[in-house]
């Protein structure tokens, strides 16, 4: 399991609502705060995005993708300052399919949707994303995303058996592809920045493929092609933590996922994340989470 698989598995995306917005100028649509990540891809035309912590409206053109990750309110419109209709009004009774609204002017088409996911599972990723993630789809990775978008449009346009389920699964793929483009760009801080670093990326990927292995700084440095001291220094500069603290944090994160999503005994959870001693696992977990693993499991099932 690599680093992104770690997070996407733990996120447990519960549902992905999808609609294709076709708007004619003048138009504006206001999205209220929501406990999910909203996304959009401009497939035709152009528009502006405001709110969500942006100092100035963001211009979007065909081929642009955005994800609003923090649940903040935002507005899409054909021009900055345009009056906006609440999304609840436009989407009333029409949460999926093609939704047409606005006037008779220049047309814009946007693939739009939102993802509901396990907040604890998604925290390591969502905490590092900017309030608005903006990607311009103009490279090889973007072409893959565009191909997924075309499949979604084809399934959505027809009435084939299982079309709705197919769209839901494809939108999951769409989210993974968009976030992968961002992560591989080395943007942001923490491990996101490390994924784009030619030295640290191989070490991180190896660590996440076998997080239970008895890793040492020297082993990871060898994978990075650096001396032990140079690796430790570079890792701390980019990730903001020491390699072994990072390893402990992710072992505990993997353990949290197992505690929430399975009924495995604590001893087996400990072994799966690299602890042969139950005491060492208990101490590491409490140091990171503030509570013992058993208490964490009980709270996750009652909260």
C-alpha contacts under 8 A as a table, 3 or more apart, distances in Angstrom:
res1	aa1	res2	aa2	distance
1	X	5	X	5.81
1	X	6	X	6.28
1	X	208	X	6.36
1	X	209	X	4.65
1	X	210	X	7.44
2	X	5	X	5.27
2	X	6	X	6.15
2	X	205	X	5.71
2	X	206	X	7.70
2	X	208	X	5.14
2	X	209	X	5.02
3	X	6	X	5.07
3	X	7	X	6.72
3	X	204	X	7.53
3	X	205	X	6.29
3	X	208	X	5.40
3	X	209	X	7.52
4	X	7	X	5.23
4	X	8	X	6.08
4	X	180	X	7.80
5	X	8	X	5.09
5	X	9	X	5.79
6	X	9	X	5.55
6	X	10	X	6.39
6	X	208	X	7.65
6	X	254	X	7.63
7	X	10	X	5.10
7	X	11	X	5.98
7	X	121	X	6.51
7	X	122	X	6.27
7	X	124	X	7.46
7	X	125	X	7.16
8	X	11	X	5.05
8	X	12	X	6.80
8	X	13	X	7.82
8	X	121	X	7.97
8	X	122	X	7.41
8	X	176	X	7.72
9	X	12	X	5.82
10	X	118	X	7.35
10	X	121	X	4.56
10	X	122	X	6.82
10	X	257	X	5.83
11	X	117	X	5.43
11	X	118	X	4.89
11	X	119	X	6.96
11	X	120	X	7.46
11	X	121	X	4.36
11	X	122	X	4.78
12	X	117	X	5.58
12	X	118	X	5.75
12	X	121	X	7.44
13	X	16	X	7.50
13	X	115	X	6.62
13	X	116	X	5.71
13	X	117	X	4.28
13	X	118	X	6.83
13	X	172	X	7.57
14	X	115	X	7.36
14	X	116	X	5.37
14	X	117	X	5.48
14	X	118	X	7.80
15	X	115	X	5.92
15	X	116	X	5.55
15	X	117	X	7.60
15	X	168	X	7.24
16	X	113	X	6.71
16	X	114	X	5.66
16	X	115	X	4.68
16	X	116	X	6.70
16	X	168	X	5.69
16	X	171	X	6.33
16	X	172	X	6.76
17	X	95	X	7.03
17	X	96	X	6.76
17	X	113	X	5.11
17	X	114	X	5.48
17	X	115	X	6.78
17	X	168	X	7.11
18	X	95	X	7.12
18	X	96	X	5.38
18	X	97	X	7.16
18	X	111	X	7.37
18	X	112	X	5.85
18	X	113	X	4.31
18	X	114	X	6.98
18	X	167	X	7.81
18	X	168	X	7.53
18	X	171	X	7.39
19	X	95	X	6.49
19	X	96	X	4.52
19	X	97	X	4.89
19	X	98	X	5.89
19	X	99	X	6.90
19	X	111	X	6.11
19	X	112	X	5.41
19	X	113	X	6.10
20	X	96	X	7.62
20	X	97	X	6.04
20	X	98	X	4.71
20	X	99	X	6.07
20	X	109	X	6.95
20	X	110	X	5.76
20	X	111	X	4.51
20	X	112	X	5.96
21	X	98	X	6.06
21	X	99	X	4.99
21	X	100	X	6.06
21	X	101	X	7.87
21	X	108	X	7.96
21	X	109	X	5.56
21	X	110	X	5.04
21	X	111	X	6.19
21	X	112	X	6.84
22	X	98	X	7.14
22	X	99	X	6.07
22	X	100	X	4.72
22	X	101	X	6.57
22	X	107	X	6.95
22	X	108	X	5.83
22	X	109	X	4.51
22	X	110	X	6.58
23	X	27	X	6.63
23	X	100	X	5.76
23	X	101	X	5.09
23	X	102	X	5.28
23	X	103	X	7.40
23	X	107	X	5.58
23	X	108	X	5.31
23	X	109	X	6.41
24	X	27	X	6.45
24	X	101	X	6.61
24	X	102	X	4.83
24	X	103	X	4.71
24	X	104	X	5.15
24	X	105	X	5.07
24	X	106	X	5.49
24	X	107	X	4.40
24	X	108	X	6.47
25	X	78	X	6.14
25	X	102	X	5.95
25	X	103	X	5.02
25	X	104	X	6.06
25	X	105	X	4.33
25	X	106	X	5.26
25	X	107	X	6.38
26	X	77	X	7.95
26	X	78	X	6.29
26	X	79	X	7.94
26	X	82	X	7.64
26	X	102	X	5.93
26	X	103	X	5.34
26	X	104	X	7.60
26	X	105	X	6.54
27	X	77	X	5.62
27	X	78	X	5.79
27	X	82	X	6.99
27	X	83	X	7.52
27	X	84	X	6.89
27	X	101	X	7.60
27	X	102	X	4.75
27	X	103	X	6.66
28	X	75	X	6.96
28	X	76	X	5.64
28	X	77	X	4.00
28	X	78	X	6.57
28	X	82	X	6.04
28	X	83	X	5.93
28	X	84	X	4.00
28	X	85	X	6.01
28	X	102	X	7.64
29	X	75	X	5.68
29	X	76	X	5.37
29	X	77	X	6.32
29	X	84	X	4.70
29	X	85	X	4.85
29	X	86	X	5.76
29	X	87	X	5.70
29	X	90	X	7.89
30	X	73	X	7.45
30	X	74	X	6.03
30	X	75	X	4.35
30	X	76	X	6.54
30	X	84	X	5.52
30	X	85	X	5.81
30	X	86	X	4.71
30	X	87	X	5.50
31	X	73	X	5.50
31	X	74	X	5.36
31	X	75	X	5.91
31	X	86	X	6.38
31	X	87	X	5.40
32	X	72	X	7.37
32	X	73	X	4.71
32	X	74	X	6.95
32	X	86	X	7.50
32	X	87	X	7.42
33	X	71	X	5.18
33	X	72	X	4.98
33	X	73	X	4.61
34	X	37	X	7.81
34	X	71	X	4.80
34	X	72	X	7.04
34	X	73	X	7.71
35	X	70	X	7.88
35	X	71	X	5.34
35	X	116	X	7.43
36	X	69	X	7.13
36	X	70	X	7.58
36	X	71	X	5.84
36	X	114	X	6.39
36	X	115	X	5.58
36	X	116	X	5.06
36	X	117	X	7.02
37	X	67	X	6.70
37	X	68	X	5.72
37	X	69	X	4.55
37	X	70	X	6.78
37	X	71	X	6.33
37	X	114	X	5.53
37	X	115	X	5.36
37	X	116	X	7.00
38	X	67	X	5.61
38	X	68	X	5.22
38	X	69	X	6.60
38	X	71	X	7.79
38	X	112	X	7.53
38	X	113	X	5.79
38	X	114	X	4.15
38	X	115	X	6.43
39	X	65	X	7.42
39	X	66	X	5.55
39	X	67	X	4.23
39	X	68	X	6.25
39	X	112	X	5.73
39	X	113	X	5.52
39	X	114	X	5.98
40	X	65	X	5.71
40	X	66	X	5.35
40	X	67	X	6.55
40	X	110	X	6.21
40	X	111	X	5.36
40	X	112	X	4.32
40	X	113	X	6.56
41	X	62	X	7.88
41	X	63	X	6.87
41	X	64	X	5.77
41	X	65	X	4.29
41	X	66	X	6.46
41	X	110	X	5.43
41	X	111	X	5.09
41	X	112	X	6.62
42	X	45	X	7.10
42	X	46	X	7.02
42	X	60	X	7.16
42	X	61	X	6.27
42	X	62	X	4.87
42	X	63	X	5.74
42	X	64	X	5.53
42	X	65	X	6.47
42	X	108	X	7.51
42	X	109	X	6.01
42	X	110	X	4.44
42	X	111	X	6.47
43	X	62	X	5.06
43	X	63	X	5.94
43	X	64	X	7.81
43	X	108	X	7.80
43	X	109	X	5.57
43	X	110	X	5.67
43	X	111	X	6.97
44	X	61	X	7.54
44	X	62	X	4.93
44	X	63	X	7.78
44	X	107	X	7.70
44	X	108	X	5.36
44	X	109	X	4.93
44	X	110	X	7.08
45	X	61	X	6.21
45	X	62	X	5.59
45	X	106	X	7.68
45	X	107	X	6.15
45	X	108	X	4.34
45	X	109	X	6.48
46	X	59	X	7.64
46	X	60	X	5.61
46	X	61	X	4.30
46	X	62	X	6.08
46	X	78	X	7.08
46	X	108	X	5.89
47	X	59	X	6.20
47	X	60	X	5.28
47	X	61	X	6.54
47	X	76	X	6.80
47	X	77	X	5.67
47	X	78	X	4.62
47	X	79	X	6.63
47	X	108	X	7.19
48	X	57	X	6.16
48	X	58	X	5.45
48	X	59	X	4.65
48	X	60	X	5.65
48	X	76	X	5.62
48	X	77	X	5.37
48	X	78	X	6.08
48	X	79	X	6.22
48	X	80	X	6.41
49	X	57	X	5.45
49	X	58	X	5.01
49	X	59	X	6.59
49	X	60	X	7.32
49	X	74	X	6.98
49	X	75	X	5.63
49	X	76	X	4.70
49	X	77	X	6.72
50	X	54	X	6.36
50	X	56	X	6.84
50	X	57	X	4.44
50	X	58	X	6.29
50	X	74	X	5.68
50	X	75	X	5.29
50	X	76	X	6.72
50	X	80	X	7.80
51	X	54	X	5.45
51	X	55	X	7.87
51	X	57	X	7.40
51	X	72	X	7.70
51	X	73	X	6.35
51	X	74	X	4.43
51	X	75	X	6.33
52	X	68	X	7.16
52	X	70	X	7.82
52	X	72	X	4.97
52	X	73	X	5.65
52	X	74	X	5.21
52	X	131	X	6.24
52	X	132	X	6.75
53	X	72	X	7.67
53	X	131	X	6.59
53	X	132	X	7.91
54	X	57	X	6.65
54	X	58	X	7.69
54	X	132	X	7.75
57	X	80	X	6.70
60	X	64	X	5.91
61	X	64	X	5.64
63	X	136	X	5.94
63	X	137	X	5.08
63	X	138	X	7.18
64	X	134	X	7.19
64	X	135	X	5.75
64	X	136	X	4.44
64	X	137	X	5.78
65	X	134	X	5.85
65	X	135	X	5.05
65	X	136	X	6.19
65	X	137	X	7.07
65	X	178	X	7.87
66	X	132	X	6.66
66	X	133	X	5.33
66	X	134	X	4.56
66	X	135	X	6.23
67	X	132	X	5.74
67	X	133	X	5.00
67	X	134	X	6.79
68	X	71	X	6.86
68	X	72	X	7.32
68	X	131	X	5.75
68	X	132	X	4.64
68	X	133	X	6.39
69	X	72	X	7.73
69	X	126	X	6.57
69	X	129	X	7.06
69	X	130	X	7.40
69	X	131	X	5.55
69	X	132	X	6.50
69	X	133	X	7.62
70	X	126	X	7.68
70	X	131	X	5.55
72	X	131	X	7.80
75	X	84	X	7.20
76	X	84	X	7.96
77	X	80	X	6.69
77	X	81	X	8.00
77	X	82	X	6.25
77	X	84	X	7.23
78	X	82	X	7.22
79	X	82	X	5.77
85	X	89	X	6.91
85	X	90	X	7.24
86	X	89	X	5.47
86	X	90	X	6.82
87	X	90	X	5.08
87	X	91	X	5.83
88	X	91	X	5.19
88	X	92	X	5.64
89	X	92	X	5.27
90	X	94	X	7.96
90	X	99	X	7.93
90	X	101	X	7.48
91	X	94	X	4.94
91	X	95	X	5.58
91	X	99	X	7.59
92	X	95	X	7.22
94	X	97	X	7.33
94	X	99	X	7.24
96	X	99	X	7.90
97	X	156	X	6.28
97	X	157	X	7.79
104	X	107	X	7.85
117	X	121	X	7.88
117	X	122	X	7.14
118	X	121	X	5.30
118	X	122	X	6.20
119	X	122	X	5.18
119	X	123	X	5.96
120	X	123	X	5.29
121	X	124	X	7.39
121	X	257	X	6.77
122	X	125	X	5.64
122	X	126	X	5.89
123	X	126	X	5.08
123	X	127	X	5.46
124	X	127	X	5.70
124	X	128	X	6.88
125	X	128	X	5.53
125	X	129	X	6.56
126	X	129	X	5.19
128	X	188	X	6.54
128	X	189	X	6.58
128	X	190	X	7.26
128	X	192	X	7.48
129	X	132	X	7.76
129	X	133	X	6.91
129	X	188	X	6.82
130	X	133	X	5.79
130	X	188	X	7.55
135	X	178	X	7.92
135	X	182	X	7.35
136	X	142	X	7.93
137	X	141	X	7.80
137	X	142	X	4.54
137	X	143	X	7.15
138	X	142	X	5.83
138	X	143	X	7.27
139	X	142	X	5.18
139	X	143	X	6.38
140	X	143	X	5.14
140	X	144	X	6.71
141	X	144	X	5.30
141	X	145	X	6.57
141	X	177	X	7.75
141	X	181	X	6.51
142	X	145	X	4.94
142	X	146	X	6.14
142	X	181	X	7.61
143	X	146	X	4.90
143	X	147	X	6.18
144	X	147	X	5.07
144	X	148	X	6.45
144	X	177	X	7.91
145	X	148	X	5.10
145	X	149	X	6.25
145	X	174	X	6.38
145	X	177	X	6.19
145	X	178	X	7.15
146	X	149	X	4.86
146	X	150	X	6.22
147	X	150	X	5.09
147	X	151	X	6.38
148	X	151	X	5.08
148	X	152	X	6.28
148	X	170	X	6.79
148	X	173	X	7.60
148	X	174	X	6.55
149	X	152	X	5.06
149	X	153	X	6.27
149	X	174	X	7.39
150	X	153	X	5.07
150	X	154	X	6.17
151	X	154	X	5.07
151	X	155	X	6.17
151	X	170	X	7.76
152	X	155	X	5.24
152	X	156	X	5.95
152	X	166	X	7.91
152	X	167	X	5.50
152	X	170	X	6.41
152	X	171	X	7.45
153	X	156	X	5.03
153	X	157	X	6.03
154	X	157	X	5.24
154	X	158	X	6.55
155	X	158	X	5.53
155	X	159	X	7.65
155	X	160	X	7.45
155	X	163	X	5.43
155	X	164	X	7.59
155	X	166	X	7.07
155	X	167	X	6.36
156	X	159	X	7.65
156	X	163	X	6.71
156	X	164	X	7.24
156	X	167	X	6.74
158	X	163	X	7.37
159	X	163	X	6.52
160	X	163	X	5.41
162	X	165	X	5.37
162	X	166	X	6.11
163	X	166	X	4.99
163	X	167	X	6.17
164	X	167	X	5.18
164	X	168	X	6.35
165	X	168	X	5.06
165	X	169	X	6.31
166	X	169	X	5.24
166	X	170	X	6.09
167	X	170	X	5.05
167	X	171	X	6.10
168	X	171	X	5.25
168	X	172	X	6.56
169	X	172	X	5.11
169	X	173	X	6.55
170	X	173	X	4.92
170	X	174	X	6.16
171	X	174	X	4.75
171	X	175	X	6.36
172	X	175	X	5.32
172	X	176	X	6.49
173	X	176	X	5.13
173	X	177	X	6.14
174	X	177	X	5.19
174	X	178	X	6.17
175	X	178	X	5.21
175	X	179	X	6.13
176	X	179	X	5.29
176	X	180	X	5.98
177	X	180	X	5.04
177	X	181	X	6.27
178	X	181	X	5.25
178	X	182	X	6.52
179	X	182	X	5.07
179	X	183	X	6.08
180	X	183	X	5.01
180	X	184	X	5.96
181	X	184	X	5.41
181	X	185	X	6.32
182	X	185	X	5.24
182	X	186	X	7.18
182	X	187	X	6.65
183	X	186	X	5.61
183	X	187	X	6.52
183	X	192	X	5.47
183	X	193	X	7.56
183	X	195	X	6.53
183	X	196	X	7.23
184	X	187	X	7.82
184	X	192	X	7.77
184	X	195	X	5.96
184	X	196	X	5.32
185	X	193	X	8.00
185	X	195	X	7.89
185	X	196	X	5.71
186	X	192	X	5.75
186	X	193	X	4.28
186	X	194	X	6.54
186	X	195	X	5.76
186	X	196	X	3.86
186	X	197	X	6.89
187	X	192	X	6.32
187	X	193	X	5.47
187	X	196	X	7.64
188	X	192	X	5.90
188	X	193	X	5.70
189	X	192	X	5.65
189	X	193	X	5.01
189	X	194	X	7.92
189	X	238	X	7.18
189	X	239	X	6.76
190	X	193	X	5.71
190	X	194	X	6.76
190	X	238	X	6.42
190	X	239	X	4.09
190	X	240	X	6.19
191	X	194	X	4.79
191	X	195	X	6.22
191	X	238	X	7.79
191	X	239	X	5.49
192	X	195	X	5.38
192	X	196	X	7.23
193	X	196	X	5.63
193	X	197	X	6.83
193	X	238	X	6.62
193	X	239	X	7.14
194	X	197	X	5.02
194	X	200	X	5.65
194	X	201	X	5.86
194	X	204	X	7.90
194	X	235	X	7.90
194	X	238	X	6.35
194	X	239	X	6.48
195	X	198	X	7.96
195	X	200	X	6.93
195	X	201	X	4.74
195	X	204	X	7.56
196	X	201	X	6.51
197	X	200	X	5.47
197	X	201	X	5.60
198	X	201	X	5.78
198	X	202	X	7.30
198	X	224	X	7.85
199	X	202	X	6.54
199	X	203	X	7.38
199	X	223	X	7.94
199	X	224	X	4.51
199	X	225	X	6.58
199	X	226	X	7.57
200	X	203	X	5.30
200	X	204	X	6.12
200	X	224	X	5.63
200	X	235	X	7.07
201	X	204	X	5.16
201	X	205	X	6.10
201	X	224	X	7.67
202	X	205	X	5.24
202	X	206	X	6.20
202	X	223	X	6.31
202	X	224	X	6.20
203	X	206	X	5.24
203	X	207	X	6.14
203	X	220	X	5.38
203	X	221	X	7.37
203	X	223	X	5.33
203	X	224	X	5.59
204	X	207	X	5.06
204	X	208	X	6.18
205	X	208	X	5.24
205	X	209	X	6.13
206	X	209	X	5.14
206	X	210	X	6.57
207	X	210	X	5.50
207	X	211	X	5.30
207	X	213	X	7.88
207	X	215	X	7.62
207	X	220	X	7.91
207	X	247	X	7.84
208	X	211	X	5.02
210	X	213	X	5.68
211	X	247	X	7.50
211	X	250	X	7.86
211	X	251	X	6.63
211	X	273	X	6.28
211	X	274	X	6.78
212	X	251	X	7.51
212	X	271	X	7.48
212	X	272	X	6.21
212	X	273	X	4.64
212	X	274	X	3.58
212	X	275	X	7.37
213	X	274	X	6.12
214	X	274	X	7.05
215	X	219	X	6.52
215	X	220	X	7.18
216	X	219	X	5.26
216	X	220	X	6.48
216	X	244	X	7.65
217	X	220	X	5.20
217	X	221	X	5.99
217	X	228	X	6.47
217	X	232	X	7.30
217	X	243	X	6.67
217	X	244	X	7.19
218	X	221	X	5.01
218	X	222	X	6.22
218	X	227	X	7.74
218	X	228	X	5.31
219	X	222	X	5.17
219	X	223	X	6.58
220	X	223	X	5.14
220	X	224	X	6.31
221	X	224	X	4.94
221	X	225	X	6.13
221	X	226	X	5.28
221	X	227	X	5.98
221	X	228	X	5.33
221	X	231	X	5.37
221	X	232	X	7.72
222	X	225	X	5.06
222	X	226	X	6.15
222	X	227	X	7.19
222	X	228	X	7.78
223	X	226	X	7.84
224	X	231	X	7.25
226	X	230	X	6.00
226	X	231	X	5.50
227	X	230	X	5.17
227	X	231	X	5.93
228	X	231	X	5.23
228	X	232	X	6.18
229	X	232	X	5.18
229	X	233	X	6.12
230	X	233	X	5.17
230	X	234	X	6.00
231	X	234	X	5.14
231	X	235	X	5.85
232	X	235	X	5.14
232	X	236	X	6.18
232	X	242	X	6.64
232	X	243	X	6.67
233	X	236	X	5.32
233	X	237	X	6.21
234	X	237	X	5.10
234	X	238	X	6.21
235	X	238	X	5.35
235	X	239	X	5.63
235	X	240	X	7.30
235	X	241	X	7.20
235	X	242	X	6.74
235	X	243	X	6.68
236	X	239	X	5.33
236	X	240	X	4.71
236	X	241	X	4.81
236	X	242	X	5.36
236	X	243	X	7.42
237	X	240	X	5.69
237	X	241	X	7.82
239	X	242	X	7.99
241	X	245	X	6.47
241	X	246	X	6.26
242	X	245	X	5.26
242	X	246	X	6.12
243	X	246	X	5.07
243	X	247	X	6.23
244	X	247	X	4.89
244	X	248	X	6.17
245	X	248	X	5.05
245	X	249	X	6.14
246	X	249	X	5.09
246	X	250	X	6.34
247	X	250	X	5.30
247	X	251	X	6.13
248	X	251	X	5.08
248	X	252	X	6.20
248	X	284	X	7.18
249	X	252	X	5.25
249	X	253	X	6.16
249	X	288	X	6.83
250	X	253	X	4.74
250	X	254	X	6.05
251	X	254	X	5.14
251	X	255	X	6.14
251	X	273	X	5.31
251	X	274	X	7.25
252	X	255	X	4.84
252	X	256	X	6.06
252	X	273	X	7.55
252	X	284	X	7.43
252	X	285	X	5.76
252	X	288	X	7.28
253	X	256	X	5.02
253	X	257	X	6.43
254	X	257	X	5.16
254	X	258	X	6.42
254	X	273	X	6.76
255	X	258	X	5.06
255	X	259	X	6.06
255	X	269	X	6.20
255	X	270	X	7.26
255	X	273	X	6.43
256	X	259	X	5.04
256	X	260	X	6.17
256	X	293	X	7.83
256	X	296	X	7.88
256	X	297	X	7.89
257	X	260	X	5.24
257	X	261	X	5.94
258	X	261	X	5.19
258	X	262	X	5.37
258	X	263	X	7.89
258	X	264	X	7.45
258	X	269	X	6.76
259	X	262	X	5.77
259	X	263	X	6.95
259	X	264	X	7.37
259	X	269	X	7.55
259	X	293	X	7.63
259	X	296	X	7.77
259	X	297	X	5.43
260	X	297	X	6.08
260	X	300	X	6.23
260	X	301	X	7.23
264	X	268	X	6.29
264	X	269	X	6.34
265	X	268	X	5.40
265	X	269	X	6.40
266	X	269	X	5.01
266	X	270	X	6.12
266	X	278	X	7.91
266	X	293	X	7.58
266	X	294	X	7.46
267	X	270	X	5.09
267	X	271	X	6.39
267	X	278	X	6.06
268	X	271	X	5.06
268	X	272	X	6.17
269	X	272	X	5.17
269	X	273	X	6.49
270	X	273	X	5.48
270	X	274	X	6.40
270	X	275	X	5.03
270	X	276	X	6.86
270	X	277	X	7.61
270	X	278	X	6.49
270	X	281	X	5.84
271	X	274	X	5.20
271	X	275	X	4.96
271	X	276	X	5.54
272	X	275	X	7.43
275	X	278	X	6.90
275	X	280	X	6.66
275	X	281	X	5.71
276	X	280	X	7.88
277	X	280	X	5.26
277	X	281	X	6.41
278	X	281	X	5.11
278	X	282	X	6.12
279	X	282	X	5.07
279	X	283	X	6.18
280	X	283	X	5.20
280	X	284	X	6.13
281	X	284	X	5.21
281	X	285	X	5.97
282	X	285	X	5.25
282	X	286	X	6.11
282	X	292	X	6.00
282	X	293	X	6.59
283	X	286	X	5.29
283	X	287	X	6.06
283	X	292	X	7.73
284	X	287	X	5.13
284	X	288	X	6.36
285	X	288	X	5.35
285	X	289	X	5.89
285	X	290	X	7.55
285	X	291	X	7.30
285	X	292	X	6.27
285	X	293	X	6.36
286	X	289	X	5.13
286	X	290	X	4.65
286	X	291	X	4.70
286	X	292	X	4.90
286	X	293	X	7.16
287	X	290	X	5.65
287	X	291	X	7.77
289	X	292	X	7.68
291	X	295	X	6.35
291	X	296	X	6.34
292	X	295	X	5.45
292	X	296	X	6.30
293	X	296	X	4.93
293	X	297	X	6.17
294	X	297	X	5.18
294	X	298	X	6.36
295	X	298	X	5.16
295	X	299	X	6.15
296	X	299	X	5.20
296	X	300	X	6.14
297	X	300	X	5.20
297	X	301	X	6.44
298	X	301	X	5.34
298	X	302	X	6.37
299	X	302	X	5.22
299	X	303	X	5.71
300	X	303	X	5.38
